Amino acid sequence: MERQGEEFSGLFADIDLNSTKLGSNAQQRNVTITEVLRALDEIDLFEHNGDVIGTLMSI
């Protein structure tokens, strides 16, 4: 059995979490990242058919 979370290893490796596009300082970036994660948490992945993130971004 895989360790919990192992399948997410490196998930954010290609994302610049220090980008000023997320906010002009660390506190603002943390707020933006938190908001994105909370929005993703609200998605019902099991009842959705298709590309969840692609559909979300096209709305």
HULIN-V359983 format. One line per field, one symbol per residue. burial: I if it has 9 or more other C-alpha atoms within 8 Angstrom, else O. A space follows every 50 residues. Layout:
# HULIN-V359983
burial = ???
This chain:
# HULIN-V359983
burial = OOOOOOOOOOOOOOOOOOOOOIIOOOOIIOOIIOOOOOOOOOOOOOOOOO OIOOIOOOO
